Amino acid sequence: MKQKNNNVLPVMMAPRNRQTDPFRLKAWHGVVLASIVVLASIPAFAAEEPTRASMFEVLVRWMPLLLQGFVFNVVISISAMAVGTITGAALGLGQISLNGWVRKFAWITTQFFRNAPWLVLLFFAMFLLPFEIKIGSLIIPLPDWLKAIFGLSLPVMANVSEIVRGGVISLPSGQWEAAESLAFSRTQVLWRIILPQCVKRMLPPWMNLYSILTMATVLASIVGVSEMMTLTGQALAAEGGRTDLLIPFYSFVLLMFFIYCYPIARWTIRLEKKFAVIN
Amino acid sequence: MAWSEDQPMVSIKDLHKSFGALEVLKGISMDVMKGEVVCIIGPSGSGKSTLIRCVNALNDIQQGSILVEGQEVNDHNLDKLELRKKVGMVFQQYNLFPHKTALENIMMAPLLVLKQDKAEVEKLARQLIKKVRLEGKEESYPGELSGGQQQRVAIARSLAMNPDVMLFDEVTAALDPETVNEVLLAIKELAQDGMTCMLVTHEMAFAREIADHIYFTDRGVIVEHGPPDTFFDDAKDPRTVEFLGQIL
């Protein structure tokens, strides 16, 4: 009986630690990406003419304005997310209403906005909404960015509606039955028992949606809102349409979105894993 | 029509229940008096669970009548919440609320539904935890408890509403064998305290020990019923005899 190690089955061996995701990005990857942007402007040094500033100098000069534009993108994304989440939650609850008409209305609205291109919705918001609203003597102006928030909140609303509906129906029916057997009213069951459990499940898809929305805010450039893409275009035009500036400028835009959205994506994955273990 | 205690607490008459075209209950009648313990046994799919789920209106009824303390359940204007305050139910899968501790699970309904005073409810909840022998588990979440412990919390949660009737739907069927007895003990003590109970169960020895009356259902009808001794030792119906032969 000395042949101990020969008959060790694979299942009996200690589990190996799973390899960490080889594509996982660390902070220094961001530095690399940033340097690529900078290095992309190096050929400019070679081709430098005395009258023309280097690409890098131009980029640095415009950076404050571009960053200001990016902040605007973030503001639009957060606002559209807030509006879309509130209206979407209401719509999602409408989809599980006991009232057939409410349910039908919520379902149709959700499906309509979920299956419409975001850009088309944005155009509708831009051109269907007036530039100001008159209520008696009160005039409320509707600037473009406000319309953009409204336009982008529509698809968010429809997606949140589905997230809420999906979260609620994903709970085992036993939770409803147990709560109903304890004489909870439907409203109490929903708010005290069901929704508190759903929030956890709804958080990862909701964050995912926010990421997508943030990246979609550049669509607002097409309708003339002064966010980062618009300003980048204007900066390039102001520099006299130098083609060598295109790559560094747009790389900078890409980099900013990446720096903002990537941590959200990582965090979402972490939450998903965490909740997968608990449930 | 005023109900008095000498009338059946639960009176089922010619109950029919269908799911779509499938008729699950085909004319069931039974009376359960106050303090009585009734066990319903029978093969899978015979409609036992459906039967007791009709009593607290979790399932609706197509035809027939169920009176709970004189209150008709088969009534469109039925106040289900009032009915369910009187009828407690424990499920096969415990169905505790996973985001609340054991104590909170027990306290929720008296607080939110009966609007009772919080200090009183907490006192009651701690007594109930003690009653089902779970001292020390007050702050545990359902996920941290064994199946048997969860089921005892579920029993305490129902009792906190101070119901007149308790329904048990195969409450030991999902448990590990070693935890079945602790749950059965809790139910037995409840029965001894005089609680009116309707149990759907596969635990024959237990049914024989605690039941006042046993009903055997098959394919949606009651084929045999009687006091436990007569039922187990002297069954007449061939289907009952066959079933008992397989089980015992």
Interface residues (C-beta under 8 A of the other chain):
Chain A: P172 G174 Q175 E177 A178 A179 E180 S181 L182 A183 F184 S185 Q188 R192 I193 P196 Q197 I278
Chain B: N56 L58 K80 L81 E82 R84 K85 V87 G88 M89 F91 Q93 N95 L96 F97 P98 H99 M108 A109 L112 V113 G143 A154 R157 S158 M161
